[in-house]
Amino acid sequence: MKPKNMYTSIPYNLKQEVFEQLAGNACVMIERIISKGQKSPPSGWYDQEKNEWVLVLKGKAVLAFENQESINLNEGDFINIPPHKKHKVEWTDPDSETIWLAVHY
């Protein structure tokens, strides 16, 4: 086994968000997400079957929730999103990478 680093292997040109599964099984998935100015499409919401715990390791983002105020996330901030809590990414920093750690359980 060799260690990996959350802050390496970041693509230079981030035209699309990067989703990378780091570990998981039938019950849990841990992924790294890298954003740079990307956001969810204007229509539609994420409506997931599982809980999603999200931590911003680097950068900034804004999450929107249906029928609720948006939430600003900065480095070190995390949130637990329950199943079927409709949400979307409203904004990520266009000038710097936002690196997320997401745990779906």
N, CA, C and O atoms as a GROMACS GRO file, in nm:
protein
  420
    1MET      N    1   0.084  -0.118   0.000
    1MET     CA    2   0.000   0.000   0.000
    1MET      C    3   0.089   0.125   0.000
    1MET      O    4   0.196   0.128   0.060
    2LYS      N    5   0.039   0.227  -0.070
    2LYS     CA    6   0.109   0.355  -0.074
    2LYS      C    7   0.010   0.465  -0.040
    2LYS      O    8  -0.105   0.461  -0.084
    3PRO      N    9   0.053   0.564   0.037
    3PRO     CA   10  -0.038   0.675   0.068
    3PRO      C   11  -0.061   0.763  -0.054
    3PRO      O   12   0.024   0.771  -0.143
    4LYS      N   13  -0.174   0.827  -0.057
    4LYS     CA   14  -0.206   0.926  -0.159
    4LYS      C   15  -0.231   1.058  -0.087
    4LYS      O   16  -0.247   1.060   0.035
    5ASN      N   17  -0.235   1.167  -0.162
    5ASN     CA   18  -0.254   1.298  -0.104
    5ASN      C   19  -0.375   1.366  -0.169
    5ASN      O   20  -0.388   1.365  -0.291
    6MET      N   21  -0.462   1.424  -0.087
    6MET     CA   22  -0.584   1.488  -0.136
    6MET      C   23  -0.556   1.607  -0.228
    6MET      O   24  -0.642   1.644  -0.308
    7TYR      N   25  -0.438   1.666  -0.216
    7TYR     CA   26  -0.407   1.789  -0.288
    7TYR      C   27  -0.319   1.768  -0.410
    7TYR      O   28  -0.273   1.864  -0.471
    8THR      N   29  -0.295   1.642  -0.447
    8THR     CA   30  -0.215   1.615  -0.567
    8THR      C   31  -0.305   1.559  -0.677
    8THR      O   32  -0.421   1.526  -0.654
    9SER      N   33  -0.250   1.549  -0.793
    9SER     CA   34  -0.321   1.497  -0.911
    9SER      C   35  -0.446   1.579  -0.943
    9SER      O   36  -0.550   1.525  -0.979
   10ILE      N   37  -0.433   1.709  -0.930
   10ILE     CA   38  -0.544   1.799  -0.965
   10ILE      C   39  -0.522   1.843  -1.109
   10ILE      O   40  -0.417   1.899  -1.142
   11PRO      N   41  -0.620   1.819  -1.196
   11PRO     CA   42  -0.604   1.858  -1.336
   11PRO      C   43  -0.582   2.008  -1.350
   11PRO      O   44  -0.640   2.088  -1.276
   12TYR      N   45  -0.497   2.045  -1.443
   12TYR     CA   46  -0.467   2.187  -1.467
   12TYR      C   47  -0.590   2.259  -1.522
   12TYR      O   48  -0.622   2.370  -1.480
   13ASN      N   49  -0.658   2.195  -1.618
   13ASN     CA   50  -0.772   2.256  -1.684
   13ASN      C   51  -0.900   2.191  -1.630
   13ASN      O   52  -0.931   2.078  -1.666
   14LEU      N   53  -0.971   2.261  -1.546
   14LEU     CA   54  -1.092   2.206  -1.484
   14LEU      C   55  -1.217   2.257  -1.554
   14LEU      O   56  -1.294   2.334  -1.497
   15LYS      N   57  -1.238   2.214  -1.679
   15LYS     CA   58  -1.359   2.252  -1.751
   15LYS      C   59  -1.482   2.184  -1.692
   15LYS      O   60  -1.594   2.235  -1.703
   16GLN      N   61  -1.462   2.068  -1.631
   16GLN     CA   62  -1.570   1.995  -1.567
   16GLN      C   63  -1.527   1.959  -1.425
   16GLN      O   64  -1.408   1.949  -1.396
   17GLU      N   65  -1.625   1.939  -1.338
   17GLU     CA   66  -1.594   1.891  -1.204
   17GLU      C   67  -1.532   1.752  -1.214
   17GLU      O   68  -1.562   1.676  -1.306
   18VAL      N   69  -1.447   1.721  -1.119
   18VAL     CA   70  -1.383   1.591  -1.112
   18VAL      C   71  -1.440   1.516  -0.992
   18VAL      O   72  -1.440   1.567  -0.880
   19PHE      N   73  -1.490   1.394  -1.017
   19PHE     CA   74  -1.541   1.306  -0.912
   19PHE      C   75  -1.451   1.184  -0.907
   19PHE      O   76  -1.438   1.113  -1.007
   20GLU      N   77  -1.390   1.158  -0.793
   20GLU     CA   78  -1.297   1.046  -0.779
   20GLU      C   79  -1.333   0.965  -0.655
   20GLU      O   80  -1.324   1.015  -0.543
   21GLN      N   81  -1.374   0.840  -0.676
   21GLN     CA   82  -1.404   0.754  -0.562
   21GLN      C   83  -1.274   0.711  -0.497
   21GLN      O   84  -1.186   0.656  -0.563
   22LEU      N   85  -1.262   0.738  -0.367
   22LEU     CA   86  -1.140   0.706  -0.292
   22LEU      C   87  -1.151   0.571  -0.223
   22LEU      O   88  -1.052   0.499  -0.211
   23ALA      N   89  -1.271   0.537  -0.177
   23ALA     CA   90  -1.293   0.411  -0.106
   23ALA      C   91  -1.444   0.387  -0.102
   23ALA      O   92  -1.523   0.478  -0.124
   24GLY      N   93  -1.480   0.264  -0.074
   24GLY     CA   94  -1.622   0.238  -0.059
   24GLY      C   95  -1.656   0.090  -0.062
   24GLY      O   96  -1.572   0.004  -0.091
   25ASN      N   97  -1.781   0.064  -0.032
   25ASN     CA   98  -1.838  -0.071  -0.040
   25ASN      C   99  -1.987  -0.055  -0.068
   25ASN      O  100  -2.030   0.052  -0.112
   26ALA      N  101  -2.066  -0.156  -0.043
   26ALA     CA  102  -2.209  -0.150  -0.073
   26ALA      C  103  -2.282  -0.047   0.014
   26ALA      O  104  -2.389   0.000  -0.023
   27CYS      N  105  -2.227  -0.013   0.129
   27CYS     CA  106  -2.294   0.077   0.224
   27CYS      C  107  -2.240   0.219   0.225
   27CYS      O  108  -2.313   0.313   0.256
   28VAL      N  109  -2.112   0.236   0.193
   28VAL     CA  110  -2.046   0.367   0.207
   28VAL      C  111  -1.961   0.395   0.084
   28VAL      O  112  -1.896   0.306   0.030
   29MET      N  113  -1.963   0.522   0.038
   29MET     CA  114  -1.872   0.564  -0.068
   29MET      C  115  -1.807   0.695  -0.024
   29MET      O  116  -1.876   0.787   0.021
   30ILE      N  117  -1.675   0.702  -0.036
   30ILE     CA  118  -1.599   0.822  -0.002
   30ILE      C  119  -1.540   0.874  -0.132
   30ILE      O  120  -1.474   0.799  -0.205
   31GLU      N  121  -1.563   1.002  -0.162
   31GLU     CA  122  -1.512   1.057  -0.287
   31GLU      C  123  -1.453   1.195  -0.268
   31GLU      O  124  -1.488   1.269  -0.176
   32ARG      N  125  -1.360   1.226  -0.358
   32ARG     CA  126  -1.304   1.360  -0.368
   32ARG      C  127  -1.370   1.426  -0.488
   32ARG      O  128  -1.378   1.368  -0.597
   33ILE      N  129  -1.415   1.548  -0.467
   33ILE     CA  130  -1.475   1.626  -0.576
   33ILE      C  131  -1.392   1.754  -0.589
   33ILE      O  132  -1.362   1.820  -0.489
   34ILE      N  133  -1.356   1.788  -0.712
   34ILE     CA  134  -1.281   1.910  -0.737
   34ILE      C  135  -1.364   1.999  -0.830
   34ILE      O  136  -1.402   1.957  -0.939
   35SER      N  137  -1.390   2.121  -0.785
   35SER     CA  138  -1.468   2.217  -0.861
   35SER      C  139  -1.385   2.343  -0.881
   35SER      O  140  -1.297   2.375  -0.801
   36LYS      N  141  -1.414   2.414  -0.988
   36LYS     CA  142  -1.354   2.546  -1.010
   36LYS      C  143  -1.452   2.627  -1.094
   36LYS      O  144  -1.443   2.634  -1.216
   37GLY      N  145  -1.547   2.689  -1.023
   37GLY     CA  146  -1.649   2.769  -1.090
   37GLY      C  147  -1.771   2.690  -1.134
   37GLY      O  148  -1.869   2.748  -1.180
   38GLN      N  149  -1.768   2.558  -1.120
   38GLN     CA  150  -1.884   2.479  -1.162
   38GLN      C  151  -1.996   2.491  -1.060
   38GLN      O  152  -1.974   2.520  -0.943
   39LYS      N  153  -2.118   2.469  -1.110
   39LYS     CA  154  -2.236   2.467  -1.024
   39LYS      C  155  -2.337   2.373  -1.089
   39LYS      O  156  -2.322   2.332  -1.204
   40SER      N  157  -2.440   2.341  -1.013
   40SER     CA  158  -2.544   2.254  -1.064
   40SER      C  159  -2.623   2.326  -1.173
   40SER      O  160  -2.627   2.449  -1.175
   41PRO      N  161  -2.686   2.250  -1.263
   41PRO     CA  162  -2.772   2.313  -1.364
   41PRO      C  163  -2.886   2.391  -1.296
   41PRO      O  164  -2.927   2.356  -1.186
   42PRO      N  165  -2.938   2.495  -1.362
   42PRO     CA  166  -3.044   2.577  -1.302
   42PRO      C  167  -3.170   2.496  -1.266
   42PRO      O  168  -3.236   2.524  -1.166
   43SER      N  169  -3.202   2.398  -1.348
   43SER     CA  170  -3.321   2.318  -1.318
   43SER      C  171  -3.279   2.185  -1.258
   43SER      O  172  -3.173   2.131  -1.291
   44GLY      N  173  -3.361   2.133  -1.171
   44GLY     CA  174  -3.334   2.003  -1.110
   44GLY      C  175  -3.257   2.014  -0.980
   44GLY      O  176  -3.190   2.114  -0.954
   45TRP      N  177  -3.269   1.910  -0.899
   45TRP     CA  178  -3.207   1.904  -0.767
   45TRP      C  179  -3.144   1.767  -0.749
   45TRP      O  180  -3.191   1.669  -0.806
   46TYR      N  181  -3.038   1.759  -0.668
   46TYR     CA  182  -2.992   1.630  -0.621
   46TYR      C  183  -3.095   1.579  -0.520
   46TYR      O  184  -3.133   1.652  -0.429
   47ASP      N  185  -3.139   1.457  -0.537
   47ASP     CA  186  -3.236   1.394  -0.446
   47ASP      C  187  -3.186   1.252  -0.423
   47ASP      O  188  -3.227   1.159  -0.492
   48GLN      N  189  -3.097   1.237  -0.326
   48GLN     CA  190  -3.020   1.114  -0.309
   48GLN      C  191  -3.085   1.018  -0.210
   48GLN      O  192  -3.155   1.060  -0.117
   49GLU      N  193  -3.061   0.891  -0.233
   49GLU     CA  194  -3.114   0.784  -0.147
   49GLU      C  195  -3.042   0.776  -0.013
   49GLU      O  196  -3.100   0.732   0.087
   50LYS      N  197  -2.916   0.817  -0.010
   50LYS     CA  198  -2.833   0.803   0.111
   50LYS      C  199  -2.800   0.939   0.172
   50LYS      O  200  -2.815   1.043   0.108
   51ASN      N  201  -2.756   0.936   0.297
   51ASN     CA  202  -2.698   1.055   0.360
   51ASN      C  203  -2.573   1.094   0.283
   51ASN      O  204  -2.506   1.009   0.224
   52GLU      N  205  -2.542   1.223   0.285
   52GLU     CA  206  -2.415   1.271   0.228
   52GLU      C  207  -2.354   1.370   0.326
   52GLU      O  208  -2.410   1.475   0.354
   53TRP      N  209  -2.237   1.334   0.376
   53TRP     CA  210  -2.160   1.422   0.463
   53TRP      C  211  -2.054   1.485   0.375
   53TRP      O  212  -1.978   1.414   0.309
   54VAL      N  213  -2.047   1.619   0.374
   54VAL     CA  214  -1.957   1.690   0.284
   54VAL      C  215  -1.869   1.785   0.365
   54VAL      O  216  -1.918   1.858   0.451
   55LEU      N  217  -1.738   1.783   0.335
   55LEU     CA  218  -1.640   1.871   0.398
   55LEU      C  219  -1.565   1.946   0.289
   55LEU      O  220  -1.518   1.886   0.192
   56VAL      N  221  -1.554   2.079   0.304
   56VAL     CA  222  -1.473   2.158   0.212
   56VAL      C  223  -1.331   2.161   0.267
   56VAL      O  224  -1.304   2.222   0.371
   57LEU      N  225  -1.241   2.094   0.198
   57LEU     CA  226  -1.101   2.089   0.239
   57LEU      C  227  -1.025   2.213   0.195
   57LEU      O  228  -0.934   2.260   0.264
   58LYS      N  229  -1.063   2.267   0.079
   58LYS     CA  230  -0.996   2.384   0.023
   58LYS      C  231  -1.098   2.460  -0.060
   58LYS      O  232  -1.180   2.399  -0.129
   59GLY      N  233  -1.095   2.591  -0.054
   59GLY     CA  234  -1.182   2.673  -0.137
   59GLY      C  235  -1.310   2.716  -0.068
   59GLY      O  236  -1.319   2.717   0.055
   60LYS      N  237  -1.409   2.751  -0.151
   60LYS     CA  238  -1.536   2.802  -0.102
   60LYS      C  239  -1.648   2.753  -0.193
   60LYS      O  240  -1.626   2.726  -0.312
   61ALA      N  241  -1.768   2.742  -0.135
   61ALA     CA  242  -1.884   2.700  -0.214
   61ALA      C  243  -2.011   2.748  -0.147
   61ALA      O  244  -2.011   2.787  -0.030
   62VAL      N  245  -2.119   2.744  -0.223
   62VAL     CA  246  -2.252   2.774  -0.170
   62VAL      C  247  -2.344   2.660  -0.209
   62VAL      O  248  -2.353   2.625  -0.327
   63LEU      N  249  -2.411   2.602  -0.110
   63LEU     CA  250  -2.511   2.498  -0.135
   63LEU      C  251  -2.650   2.559  -0.119
   63LEU      O  252  -2.676   2.635  -0.025
   64ALA      N  253  -2.738   2.526  -0.212
   64ALA     CA  254  -2.878   2.568  -0.203
   64ALA      C  255  -2.962   2.447  -0.168
   64ALA      O  256  -2.937   2.336  -0.215
   65PHE      N  257  -3.063   2.469  -0.086
   65PHE     CA  258  -3.157   2.365  -0.047
   65PHE      C  259  -3.297   2.410  -0.083
   65PHE      O  260  -3.332   2.527  -0.068
   66GLU      N  261  -3.377   2.317  -0.131
   66GLU     CA  262  -3.514   2.350  -0.169
   66GLU      C  263  -3.590   2.405  -0.047
   66GLU      O  264  -3.586   2.347   0.061
   67ASN      N  265  -3.658   2.517  -0.067
   67ASN     CA  266  -3.739   2.581   0.037
   67ASN      C  267  -3.658   2.621   0.160
   67ASN      O  268  -3.708   2.616   0.272
   68GLN      N  269  -3.532   2.661   0.139
   68GLN     CA  270  -3.446   2.698   0.251
   68GLN      C  271  -3.341   2.796   0.200
   68GLN      O  272  -3.313   2.800   0.081
   69GLU      N  273  -3.283   2.874   0.291
   69GLU     CA  274  -3.177   2.965   0.252
   69GLU      C  275  -3.052   2.888   0.210
   69GLU      O  276  -3.030   2.776   0.254
   70SER      N  277  -2.972   2.949   0.125
   70SER     CA  278  -2.846   2.890   0.084
   70SER      C  279  -2.746   2.893   0.199
   70SER      O  280  -2.758   2.975   0.290
   71ILE      N  281  -2.649   2.802   0.193
   71ILE     CA  282  -2.548   2.790   0.298
   71ILE      C  283  -2.410   2.811   0.237
   71ILE      O  284  -2.374   2.743   0.141
   72ASN      N  285  -2.334   2.905   0.293
   72ASN     CA  286  -2.196   2.928   0.251
   72ASN      C  287  -2.105   2.828   0.322
   72ASN      O  288  -2.117   2.807   0.442
   73LEU      N  289  -2.015   2.768   0.247
   73LEU     CA  290  -1.917   2.676   0.304
   73LEU      C  291  -1.778   2.728   0.272
   73LEU      O  292  -1.746   2.759   0.157
   74ASN      N  293  -1.695   2.737   0.375
   74ASN     CA  294  -1.555   2.777   0.361
   74ASN      C  295  -1.466   2.661   0.402
   74ASN      O  296  -1.516   2.558   0.448
   75GLU      N  297  -1.336   2.676   0.385
   75GLU     CA  298  -1.243   2.569   0.422
   75GLU      C  299  -1.268   2.523   0.565
   75GLU      O  300  -1.276   2.604   0.658
   76GLY      N  301  -1.281   2.392   0.581
   76GLY     CA  302  -1.304   2.334   0.712
   76GLY      C  303  -1.450   2.316   0.748
   76GLY      O  304  -1.482   2.245   0.843
   77ASP      N  305  -1.540   2.379   0.673
   77ASP     CA  306  -1.684   2.365   0.701
   77ASP      C  307  -1.734   2.232   0.647
   77ASP      O  308  -1.692   2.185   0.541
   78PHE      N  309  -1.827   2.171   0.723
   78PHE     CA  310  -1.890   2.048   0.676
   78PHE      C  311  -2.038   2.051   0.708
   78PHE      O  312  -2.083   2.126   0.794
   79ILE      N  313  -2.111   1.967   0.637
   79ILE     CA  314  -2.256   1.958   0.656
   79ILE      C  315  -2.299   1.815   0.626
   79ILE      O  316  -2.243   1.747   0.540
   80ASN      N  317  -2.400   1.771   0.699
   80ASN     CA  318  -2.458   1.639   0.674
   80ASN      C  319  -2.594   1.659   0.607
   80ASN      O  320  -2.683   1.724   0.663
   81ILE      N  321  -2.608   1.604   0.488
   81ILE     CA  322  -2.732   1.619   0.411
   81ILE      C  323  -2.810   1.488   0.420
   81ILE      O  324  -2.763   1.385   0.373
   82PRO      N  325  -2.929   1.492   0.481
   82PRO     CA  326  -3.006   1.369   0.496
   82PRO      C  327  -3.060   1.319   0.362
   82PRO      O  328  -3.066   1.394   0.264
   83PRO      N  329  -3.100   1.192   0.357
   83PRO     CA  330  -3.157   1.138   0.233
   83PRO      C  331  -3.278   1.221   0.188
   83PRO      O  332  -3.358   1.266   0.270
   84HIS      N  333  -3.288   1.240   0.058
   84HIS     CA  334  -3.400   1.308  -0.007
   84HIS      C  335  -3.413   1.456   0.031
   84HIS      O  336  -3.517   1.516   0.007
   85LYS      N  337  -3.309   1.514   0.090
   85LYS     CA  338  -3.305   1.659   0.112
   85LYS      C  339  -3.256   1.720  -0.018
   85LYS      O  340  -3.137   1.713  -0.050
   86LYS      N  341  -3.347   1.779  -0.093
   86LYS     CA  342  -3.312   1.831  -0.226
   86LYS      C  343  -3.215   1.948  -0.213
   86LYS      O  344  -3.237   2.043  -0.138
   87HIS      N  345  -3.105   1.937  -0.290
   87HIS     CA  346  -3.000   2.038  -0.283
   87HIS      C  347  -2.927   2.050  -0.416
   87HIS      O  348  -2.942   1.966  -0.505
   88LYS      N  349  -2.850   2.156  -0.428
   88LYS     CA  350  -2.765   2.175  -0.547
   88LYS      C  351  -2.650   2.266  -0.510
   88LYS      O  352  -2.654   2.339  -0.411
   89VAL      N  353  -2.546   2.261  -0.592
   89VAL     CA  354  -2.432   2.351  -0.576
   89VAL      C  355  -2.467   2.479  -0.651
   89VAL      O  356  -2.483   2.479  -0.773
   90GLU      N  357  -2.478   2.587  -0.576
   90GLU     CA  358  -2.516   2.716  -0.632
   90GLU      C  359  -2.395   2.794  -0.684
   90GLU      O  360  -2.406   2.872  -0.778
   91TRP      N  361  -2.277   2.771  -0.623
   91TRP     CA  362  -2.158   2.847  -0.660
   91TRP      C  363  -2.034   2.778  -0.607
   91TRP      O  364  -2.036   2.724  -0.496
   92THR      N  365  -1.928   2.778  -0.685
   92THR     CA  366  -1.794   2.744  -0.637
   92THR      C  367  -1.699   2.851  -0.688
   92THR      O  368  -1.725   2.914  -0.791
   93ASP      N  369  -1.591   2.872  -0.617
   93ASP     CA  370  -1.495   2.977  -0.649
   93ASP      C  371  -1.439   2.957  -0.790
   93ASP      O  372  -1.380   2.853  -0.818
   94PRO      N  373  -1.457   3.054  -0.880
   94PRO     CA  374  -1.406   3.039  -1.016
   94PRO      C  375  -1.255   3.064  -1.028
   94PRO      O  376  -1.195   3.032  -1.130
   95ASP      N  377  -1.194   3.121  -0.923
   95ASP     CA  378  -1.053   3.157  -0.929
   95ASP      C  379  -0.960   3.057  -0.862
   95ASP      O  380  -0.838   3.066  -0.877
   96SER      N  381  -1.017   2.963  -0.788
   96SER     CA  382  -0.936   2.866  -0.715
   96SER      C  383  -1.013   2.736  -0.702
   96SER      O  384  -1.136   2.737  -0.698
   97GLU      N  385  -0.942   2.625  -0.695
   97GLU     CA  386  -1.008   2.496  -0.681
   97GLU      C  387  -1.080   2.487  -0.547
   97GLU      O  388  -1.031   2.535  -0.445
   98THR      N  389  -1.197   2.426  -0.550
   98THR     CA  390  -1.267   2.386  -0.429
   98THR      C  391  -1.254   2.234  -0.422
   98THR      O  392  -1.298   2.163  -0.513
   99ILE      N  393  -1.195   2.186  -0.315
   99ILE     CA  394  -1.177   2.042  -0.298
   99ILE      C  395  -1.269   1.996  -0.187
   99ILE      O  396  -1.260   2.043  -0.073
  100TRP      N  397  -1.358   1.904  -0.221
  100TRP     CA  398  -1.458   1.850  -0.129
  100TRP      C  399  -1.420   1.708  -0.092
  100TRP      O  400  -1.361   1.635  -0.173
  101LEU      N  401  -1.455   1.668   0.027
  101LEU     CA  402  -1.453   1.527   0.066
  101LEU      C  403  -1.599   1.492   0.096
  101LEU      O  404  -1.661   1.552   0.183
  102ALA      N  405  -1.652   1.396   0.023
  102ALA     CA  406  -1.793   1.357   0.038
  102ALA      C  407  -1.800   1.211   0.082
  102ALA      O  408  -1.731   1.125   0.027
  103VAL      N  409  -1.884   1.187   0.181
  103VAL     CA  410  -1.907   1.050   0.230
  103VAL      C  411  -2.056   1.022   0.213
  103VAL      O  412  -2.140   1.087   0.276
  104HIS      N  413  -2.088   0.927   0.127
  104HIS     CA  414  -2.225   0.883   0.106
  104HIS      C  415  -2.245   0.757   0.187
  104HIS      O  416  -2.173   0.659   0.168
  105TYR      N  417  -2.343   0.758   0.278
  105TYR     CA  418  -2.364   0.643   0.366
  105TYR      C  419  -2.512   0.618   0.391
  105TYR      O  420  -2.547   0.524   0.463
   0.00000   0.00000   0.00000
